[in-house]
Amino acid sequence: MLTETLFLQDSGIFARSFVGERNGHVTAPEHGLISHVQPGGVASAISGRHSDACRAAVAKVVSRDSECGTGFWVKVHSEVVLATSHCVLPDLATAKGAHVIFDDEPHLTSVHVHLRPDLIFCTDATLGFTLVACDPQIIHNYDALQFAASEEPPRIGSTAEIWHHPRAGGKRRVAVVVLGIQDGCLLHSPVGVDEGSWGAPILQEAGGKLHVIALHVHGRAESGADRALLTSSIMAKINQRSKTRVGTSKAMPAEALKQAMALLRLQDVYGHDDKIRSAREVIDAMSDHLDSAHMQVDCCIALAELAAASSHHRIDLVRSGATAAISDAMDAHRSDSNVQEAACRALRNMALASNAREDSRAAIVRAGATQRVAAAMVAHRADVVVQATACGTLCHLSALRDNQGSIARAGGVELVVAAMMAHVMDPVVQEQGCWALANLCRSHRENQDAAGLASAVEAIVAGMAAHLGNSGSQAAGCNALRSLADSHNANQETILRAKGAESIVAAMQNHLPEEAVQEAGCWALRDLARSNKGSTTMILWADGVQAVLAAMAAHVASARVQESSCRALRNLSEASQHIHQFGGLDMIRIALSTHAGSVQVQDAGRGAIRRIEQHLHEQRVFAEHPIARPPI
């Protein structure tokens, strides 16, 4: 018997062929992705534009060198995890010894990815699914699939597709018919599946979007139809509140508590009171399982997720004793980098800006969190993830002015600079480090002095040079240089000697469309030229005036860019001839006209015009005496 089959050619175009079918199994061609079209006219349910997403997201699961099933990337709320069948990964021990293989097809280079059940491992033997985390550095290279958003079951009679890795042959896509719904499962027309198909996604298109409607699990209905678990059943399980209760966590086995923490991370709880009850349960679990590093990691990550929800949650977390619990975890596991990073992440999220009357950041510092973060940075200097997260924590804590001094006394300035110097090629460390220095040194003379002595300027300039194409690093670097230069002559001279003006201008030139970079660059040039007469010449030779005017022209509608540009031109008014020559006065007048209702733009623009015109009528130093390039 012949069955019409589609296979994917190397060119990526579907071509028709005929292959033999024996005993219900399709004989695969020698290469390519099989797409089985069942007898009776069942057509493909996935359009060509979504085929690449399916192909990239579906992988073969291998346990201890033995092929055991199929899995796929899926985004569950804020987490990207691998979904598969409980029969494939039934427990932590199996997951720890397993890995997944993506692009396991002829003519493609396969990618082996290790699982990270220490981060998330959630399984349910009754329903038959498992969710497990993978290496977070790898998942960014792949687009995740989405579980169906609607709780409505798929329409009976509609077509869907299963993408799987059966043991007999390579990756396949098979069109199936939805035959019914039974006990939270989808029943579909039988296809040639085996153990390798367990954990495969069943997909449909709806509203132009691709959704996973079910997950293939072990078993077959009495009618003979294949059985798959509806994703709505999975989401219902995830969205249940954690079964952990105050006073019971100590009695829970470690694996059960880990499961509860995974559910807490994955769930989408909307009620404020529910979240806080969950937080208190997590805090109690941390106390009861203080000797377990894995438990502390899971709990800290859960607190970080809760803290990210809103400022009210952050305040309630502090009131509930979260800071003390996190500090105890850091003290008990000083040598464990995973605990230290997760704890810093929780503190970082708890220190996010608050709109409420009570600010959690002051309480966090008073509880001694700064000393723990500093100790983590000292103990794990070579760990780039710890350093990046810790810099982010210090950044948020120091955004509150009352915390600047205590963080500096704990060695915060020097530790941030050391992290940036040790990990100059890591963009996250550079960006978070620059923001930390920007907050620590803003209007704080002692911290500006400490940063200058710690070679912060050289670290910032080196980081900006290493990541010139990263707009986030450039904006952060400009803000850091601004904070160091503000009313500090010694730091201004250091910045100029270190080619800081050139770094600022390069950032602005390479990221002209980025409003944040332009605003930060203009403010940095403004403070660099403040109270330092020699700086105007250096900035002029670095094409600083042209960079400011280019920012004004590119962001006419931005009041923030126009204000910072006008203030920069006011401080560069000694170069009035050049500003006038490049059309600066006209640009300022356009800003005044465009932003007539902005008090800040009006004040900055009028002040700039007065100062520039004053210099134009005074001795024209720059016109009469050509500028000599300053010595290098």
FIMILUM-279102 format. One record per residue (C-alpha): x, y, z; residue in three letters. Coordinates in steps of 0.1 Angstrom, whole numbers, padded with zeros to 4 digits, always signed. Layout:
BEGIN
XYZALA...
//
This chain:
BEGIN
+0000+0000+0000MET+0013+0034-0009LEU+0007+0065+0013THR+0013+0100+0001GLU+0040+0116+0022THR+0058+0149+0024LEU+0095+0152+0032PHE+0115+0183+0037LEU+0142+0188+0012GLN+0176+0205+0020ASP+0163+0237+0003SER+0135+0239+0029GLY+0108+0234+0003ILE+0082+0206+0007PHE+0082+0181-0022ALA+0058+0152-0028ARG+0070+0116-0029SER+0056+0081-0023PHE+0070+0057+0003VAL+0059+0023+0013GLY+0037+0016+0043GLU+0041-0018+0059ARG+0021-0029+0090ASN+0010+0007+0097GLY+0046+0021+0098HIS+0059+0046+0073VAL+0092+0038+0056THR+0113+0070+0058ALA+0132+0083+0028PRO+0169+0084+0032GLU+0170+0120+0045HIS+0147+0147+0056GLY+0117+0153+0079LEU+0088+0130+0073ILE+0053+0145+0072SER+0027+0117+0072HIS-0006+0126+0055VAL-0031+0099+0066GLN-0052+0080+0042PRO-0086+0096+0039GLY-0074+0131+0032GLY-0061+0145+0065VAL-0042+0175+0055ALA-0013+0193+0073SER-0026+0214+0102ALA+0005+0236+0104ILE+0014+0262+0078SER+0049+0266+0064GLY+0056+0297+0083ARG+0052+0278+0116HIS+0070+0247+0106SER+0105+0261+0114ASP+0094+0270+0149ALA+0081+0234+0155CYS+0112+0219+0140ARG+0135+0240+0161ALA+0116+0235+0194ALA+0111+0197+0193VAL+0140+0176+0205ALA+0150+0140+0213LYS+0153+0131+0250VAL+0182+0108+0258VAL+0186+0092+0293SER+0220+0077+0300ARG+0228+0071+0263ASP+0194+0055+0256SER+0168+0072+0235GLU+0137+0075+0256CYS+0113+0100+0242GLY+0105+0134+0228THR+0105+0169+0244GLY+0100+0205+0234PHE+0107+0240+0245TRP+0076+0257+0259VAL+0071+0290+0277LYS+0051+0287+0309VAL+0044+0322+0321HIS+0079+0337+0326SER+0098+0304+0325GLU+0111+0285+0295VAL+0112+0248+0302VAL+0114+0215+0285LEU+0081+0196+0285ALA+0079+0159+0281THR+0061+0128+0294SER+0064+0116+0330HIS+0073+0082+0315CYS+0103+0098+0299VAL+0116+0117+0330LEU+0098+0103+0360PRO+0121+0116+0388ASP+0150+0138+0396LEU+0176+0111+0393ALA+0166+0103+0357THR+0165+0140+0348ALA+0200+0146+0362LYS+0214+0118+0340GLY+0195+0129+0309ALA+0201+0154+0281HIS+0182+0165+0249VAL+0193+0167+0213ILE+0181+0194+0191PHE+0184+0195+0153ASP+0189+0157+0153ASP+0183+0154+0115GLU+0204+0146+0085PRO+0224+0175+0071HIS+0220+0195+0103LEU+0244+0199+0132THR+0229+0184+0163SER+0230+0203+0196VAL+0232+0185+0229HIS+0218+0204+0259VAL+0220+0193+0295HIS+0190+0195+0317LEU+0190+0216+0349ARG+0165+0199+0373PRO+0183+0218+0401ASP+0166+0249+0388LEU+0131+0236+0380ILE+0118+0200+0381PHE+0080+0195+0381CYS+0064+0161+0374THR+0030+0146+0379ASP+0026+0108+0377ALA-0012+0109+0376THR-0015+0134+0348LEU+0017+0121+0331GLY+0038+0153+0324PHE+0072+0166+0334THR+0086+0201+0331LEU+0123+0206+0336VAL+0147+0235+0332ALA+0177+0235+0308CYS+0209+0254+0306ASP+0197+0291+0306PRO+0226+0301+0283GLN+0213+0277+0256ILE+0175+0284+0256ILE+0180+0320+0243HIS+0191+0304+0209ASN+0157+0287+0204TYR+0121+0300+0202ASP+0098+0284+0227ALA+0063+0271+0218LEU+0032+0283+0237GLN+0006+0263+0255PHE-0029+0270+0242ALA-0043+0301+0260ALA-0080+0291+0258SER-0095+0267+0282GLU-0119+0256+0255GLU-0111+0221+0243PRO-0101+0216+0207PRO-0130+0211+0183ARG-0138+0175+0176ILE-0131+0167+0140GLY-0104+0194+0136SER-0069+0185+0125THR-0037+0188+0144ALA-0001+0177+0141GLU+0021+0157+0163ILE+0059+0163+0160TRP+0078+0134+0175HIS+0110+0113+0175HIS+0098+0077+0172PRO+0125+0052+0177ARG+0119+0038+0142ALA+0133+0067+0121GLY+0140+0104+0125GLY+0119+0134+0135LYS+0084+0132+0120ARG+0054+0155+0117ARG+0021+0136+0114VAL-0014+0151+0107ALA-0041+0137+0131VAL-0078+0141+0137VAL-0092+0151+0170VAL-0117+0123+0179LEU-0128+0133+0214GLY-0120+0146+0249ILE-0120+0123+0278GLN-0108+0128+0314ASP-0087+0158+0306GLY-0071+0141+0276CYS-0074+0145+0239LEU-0081+0114+0218LEU-0068+0115+0183HIS-0066+0092+0153SER-0039+0065+0158PRO-0006+0070+0141VAL+0027+0050+0141GLY+0039+0060+0176VAL+0061+0042+0200ASP+0080+0049+0232GLU+0101+0075+0214GLY+0069+0096+0208SER+0061+0100+0245TRP+0063+0137+0254GLY+0057+0149+0219ALA+0036+0181+0213PRO+0003+0181+0195ILE-0002+0215+0178LEU-0028+0235+0161GLN-0030+0270+0145GLU-0056+0294+0159ALA-0059+0331+0150GLY-0027+0330+0130GLY-0008+0317+0160LYS+0007+0283+0168LEU-0003+0266+0201HIS+0005+0233+0218VAL-0030+0218+0226ILE-0018+0185+0241ALA+0012+0165+0252LEU+0015+0129+0240HIS+0016+0105+0270VAL+0018+0068+0275HIS-0013+0048+0269GLY-0042+0043+0244ARG-0079+0047+0249ALA-0102+0016+0249GLU-0115+0028+0215SER-0080+0024+0201GLY-0074+0061+0197ALA-0041+0076+0208ASP-0042+0096+0241ARG-0026+0130+0248ALA-0028+0152+0279LEU-0045+0185+0272LEU-0023+0215+0281THR-0052+0230+0299SER-0049+0202+0324SER-0012+0209+0328ILE-0018+0246+0334MET-0046+0238+0359ALA-0020+0218+0379LYS+0006+0245+0377ILE-0018+0272+0388ASN-0028+0254+0419GLN-0013+0270+0450ARG+0017+0253+0464SER+0007+0225+0489LYS+0034+0236+0513THR+0018+0249+0545ARG+0032+0267+0575VAL+0045+0241+0600GLY+0044+0212+0575THR+0075+0219+0553SER+0099+0202+0577LYS+0080+0169+0573ALA+0080+0171+0535MET+0106+0150+0517PRO+0132+0171+0499ALA+0120+0161+0465GLU+0084+0170+0473ALA+0094+0204+0486LEU+0114+0210+0454LYS+0083+0201+0434GLN+0063+0226+0454ALA+0089+0253+0448MET+0089+0246+0411ALA+0051+0249+0410LEU+0054+0282+0429LEU+0078+0296+0403ARG+0056+0284+0374LEU+0022+0294+0387GLN+0004+0326+0378ASP-0013+0337+0410VAL-0033+0369+0407TYR-0044+0375+0442GLY-0022+0396+0465HIS-0031+0377+0496ASP-0024+0343+0479ASP+0011+0355+0469LYS+0019+0367+0504ILE+0008+0334+0519ARG+0030+0316+0494SER+0059+0339+0504ALA+0055+0331+0541ARG+0054+0294+0533GLU+0087+0298+0513VAL+0104+0317+0541ILE+0093+0289+0566ASP+0107+0263+0543ALA+0140+0281+0541MET+0143+0280+0579SER+0133+0243+0581ASP+0157+0232+0554HIS+0186+0256+0560LEU+0212+0228+0555ASP+0199+0220+0520SER+0216+0242+0494ALA+0191+0231+0467HIS+0162+0241+0488MET+0177+0275+0495GLN+0182+0280+0457VAL+0147+0271+0449ASP+0132+0292+0477CYS+0154+0323+0468CYS+0143+0320+0432ILE+0107+0318+0442ALA+0111+0349+0464LEU+0127+0367+0435ALA+0097+0359+0413GLU+0073+0371+0439LEU+0093+0403+0445ALA+0092+0412+0409ALA+0054+0413+0409ALA+0048+0447+0426SER+0061+0472+0452SER+0035+0461+0477HIS+0047+0425+0475HIS+0083+0437+0480ARG+0073+0455+0512ILE+0054+0426+0525ASP+0083+0403+0518LEU+0106+0425+0539VAL+0079+0426+0567ARG+0076+0388+0566SER+0113+0383+0573GLY+0125+0374+0538ALA+0157+0395+0541THR+0167+0376+0573ALA+0159+0342+0556ALA+0180+0351+0526ILE+0209+0363+0548SER+0208+0331+0567ASP+0210+0311+0535ALA+0240+0331+0523MET+0257+0326+0557ASP+0251+0289+0557ALA+0263+0283+0521HIS+0291+0308+0516ARG+0310+0285+0492SER+0280+0276+0471ASP+0278+0299+0441SER+0243+0288+0432ASN+0230+0298+0466VAL+0248+0331+0465GLN+0236+0340+0430GLU+0199+0331+0438ALA+0200+0350+0470ALA+0215+0381+0453CYS+0188+0378+0427ARG+0160+0378+0454ALA+0176+0408+0471LEU+0179+0426+0438ARG+0142+0421+0430ASN+0132+0431+0465MET+0152+0463+0461ALA+0134+0474+0429LEU+0121+0510+0431ALA+0089+0513+0452SER+0060+0537+0447ASN+0046+0529+0481ALA+0052+0552+0511ARG+0074+0526+0527GLU+0106+0518+0508ASP+0119+0483+0513SER+0155+0492+0502ARG+0164+0509+0535ALA+0151+0480+0555ALA+0171+0455+0534ILE+0204+0474+0540VAL+0196+0478+0577ARG+0192+0440+0579ALA+0228+0435+0568GLY+0222+0424+0532ALA+0249+0446+0519THR+0276+0428+0539GLN+0263+0394+0525ARG+0264+0406+0489VAL+0299+0420+0494ALA+0310+0386+0509ALA+0295+0368+0479ALA+0315+0390+0455MET+0347+0384+0474VAL+0342+0346+0477ALA+0332+0341+0440HIS+0353+0367+0421ARG+0357+0343+0391ALA+0320+0335+0388ASP+0306+0359+0362VAL+0270+0352+0371VAL+0274+0359+0408VAL+0293+0391+0399GLN+0266+0403+0375ALA+0237+0396+0398THR+0255+0411+0428ALA+0263+0443+0408CYS+0226+0445+0400GLY+0217+0442+0436THR+0241+0470+0447LEU+0227+0491+0418CYS+0191+0489+0431HIS+0200+0492+0467LEU+0222+0523+0461SER+0195+0540+0441ALA+0181+0551+0475LEU+0204+0580+0486ARG+0204+0569+0523ASP+0220+0536+0513ASN+0250+0550+0494GLN+0273+0555+0524GLY+0267+0521+0540SER+0272+0503+0508ILE+0305+0521+0502ALA+0317+0514+0537ARG+0311+0477+0530ALA+0335+0480+0500GLY+0308+0482+0474GLY+0326+0507+0451VAL+0359+0487+0450GLU+0341+0454+0445LEU+0321+0467+0416VAL+0352+0480+0399VAL+0370+0447+0405ALA+0341+0428+0390ALA+0342+0450+0359MET+0380+0446+0355MET+0379+0409+0360ALA+0350+0404+0335HIS+0355+0431+0310VAL+0341+0409+0281MET+0308+0402+0298ASP+0282+0428+0288PRO+0259+0421+0318VAL+0287+0427+0343VAL+0297+0458+0325GLN+0261+0472+0323GLU+0252+0463+0359GLN+0285+0475+0372GLY+0282+0509+0355CYS+0247+0514+0368TRP+0259+0505+0403ALA+0287+0531+0401LEU+0263+0556+0387ALA+0240+0552+0417ASN+0267+0550+0443LEU+0285+0581+0431CYS+0256+0603+0422ARG+0260+0635+0443SER+0281+0617+0468HIS+0316+0632+0472ARG+0331+0604+0493GLU+0320+0577+0469ASN+0333+0598+0439GLN+0367+0599+0457ASP+0366+0562+0463ALA+0357+0554+0427ALA+0385+0576+0414GLY+0411+0559+0436LEU+0397+0525+0426ALA+0403+0532+0389SER+0366+0532+0381ALA+0371+0555+0352VAL+0395+0532+0335GLU+0371+0502+0341ALA+0342+0521+0327ILE+0360+0533+0296VAL+0374+0497+0289ALA+0339+0482+0293GLY+0324+0507+0268MET+0352+0500+0243ALA+0346+0463+0246ALA+0309+0465+0241HIS+0305+0494+0217LEU+0276+0477+0199GLY+0256+0471+0231ASN+0233+0501+0237SER+0226+0491+0273GLY+0263+0490+0282SER+0268+0524+0265GLN+0239+0541+0283ALA+0251+0527+0316ALA+0287+0538+0309GLY+0277+0573+0301CYS+0256+0576+0332ASN+0285+0562+0353ALA+0309+0588+0338LEU+0284+0615+0345ARG+0281+0606+0382SER+0319+0605+0386LEU+0324+0638+0368ALA+0297+0658+0385ASP+0314+0688+0402SER+0346+0667+0408HIS+0376+0682+0390ASN+0400+0654+0397ALA+0376+0628+0382ASN+0369+0651+0352GLN+0406+0653+0345GLU+0410+0615+0349THR+0381+0609+0325ILE+0396+0633+0299LEU+0430+0616+0301ARG+0414+0582+0298ALA+0397+0592+0265LYS+0363+0593+0283GLY+0350+0621+0261ALA+0358+0600+0230GLU+0340+0570+0246SER+0309+0591+0252ILE+0309+0605+0217VAL+0315+0570+0202ALA+0285+0557+0222ALA+0263+0585+0208MET+0275+0581+0173GLN+0270+0543+0172ASN+0235+0544+0188HIS+0219+0576+0174LEU+0184+0561+0173PRO+0186+0551+0210GLU+0170+0579+0231GLU+0185+0565+0264ALA+0221+0566+0250VAL+0216+0601+0236GLN+0202+0615+0268GLU+0229+0599+0290ALA+0257+0610+0266GLY+0245+0646+0266CYS+0243+0647+0304TRP+0278+0632+0307ALA+0293+0658+0284LEU+0275+0685+0303ARG+0290+0674+0336ASP+0324+0667+0321LEU+0325+0703+0308ALA+0313+0718+0341ARG+0338+0740+0360SER+0367+0726+0340ASN+0378+0751+0313LYS+0402+0728+0296GLY+0375+0701+0290SER+0357+0721+0264THR+0387+0719+0240THR+0390+0681+0246MET+0353+0676+0240ILE+0354+0698+0209LEU+0382+0677+0194TRP+0363+0646+0202ALA+0334+0659+0180ASP+0313+0663+0211GLY+0294+0694+0198VAL+0284+0676+0166GLN+0273+0646+0187ALA+0250+0668+0208VAL+0235+0685+0178LEU+0230+0651+0161ALA+0211+0639+0191ALA+0188+0670+0190MET+0181+0665+0153ALA+0174+0628+0157ALA+0151+0632+0187HIS+0132+0664+0182VAL+0101+0651+0199ALA+0119+0640+0230SER+0118+0666+0258ALA+0144+0646+0278ARG+0170+0646+0250VAL+0163+0683+0241GLN+0168+0693+0278GLU+0200+0674+0282SER+0214+0686+0249SER+0206+0723+0257CYS+0223+0719+0291ARG+0254+0703+0275ALA+0256+0732+0249LEU+0253+0757+0277ARG+0284+0742+0294ASN+0302+0740+0261LEU+0295+0776+0253SER+0332+0785+0252GLU+0330+0769+0218ALA+0303+0793+0208SER+0317+0799+0174GLN+0316+0762+0166HIS+0281+0758+0180ILE+0269+0787+0159HIS+0287+0773+0128GLN+0271+0739+0132PHE+0236+0754+0136GLY+0233+0750+0173GLY+0213+0781+0180LEU+0187+0772+0154ASP+0184+0737+0170MET+0179+0752+0204ILE+0152+0775+0191ARG+0134+0745+0174ILE+0135+0727+0208ALA+0120+0758+0225LEU+0092+0759+0199SER+0085+0722+0199THR+0084+0719+0237HIS+0068+0752+0247ALA+0050+0735+0275GLY+0081+0719+0291SER+0095+0740+0319VAL+0127+0720+0319GLN+0133+0725+0281VAL+0125+0762+0283GLN+0149+0768+0312ASP+0177+0748+0296ALA+0172+0763+0261GLY+0170+0799+0272ARG+0200+0795+0295GLY+0220+0779+0266ALA+0211+0808+0242ILE+0221+0834+0267ARG+0254+0818+0275ARG+0263+0811+0238ILE+0254+0846+0227GLU+0274+0861+0255GLN+0305+0843+0244HIS+0298+0853+0208LEU+0300+0890+0217HIS+0330+0886+0239GLU+0365+0879+0228GLN+0363+0852+0202ARG+0391+0831+0215VAL+0384+0800+0194PHE+0380+0820+0162ALA+0412+0841+0166GLU+0434+0813+0179HIS+0429+0780+0161PRO+0426+0751+0185ILE+0457+0730+0188ALA+0451+0693+0193ARG+0458+0685+0230PRO+0487+0662+0237PRO+0479+0625+0241ILE
//
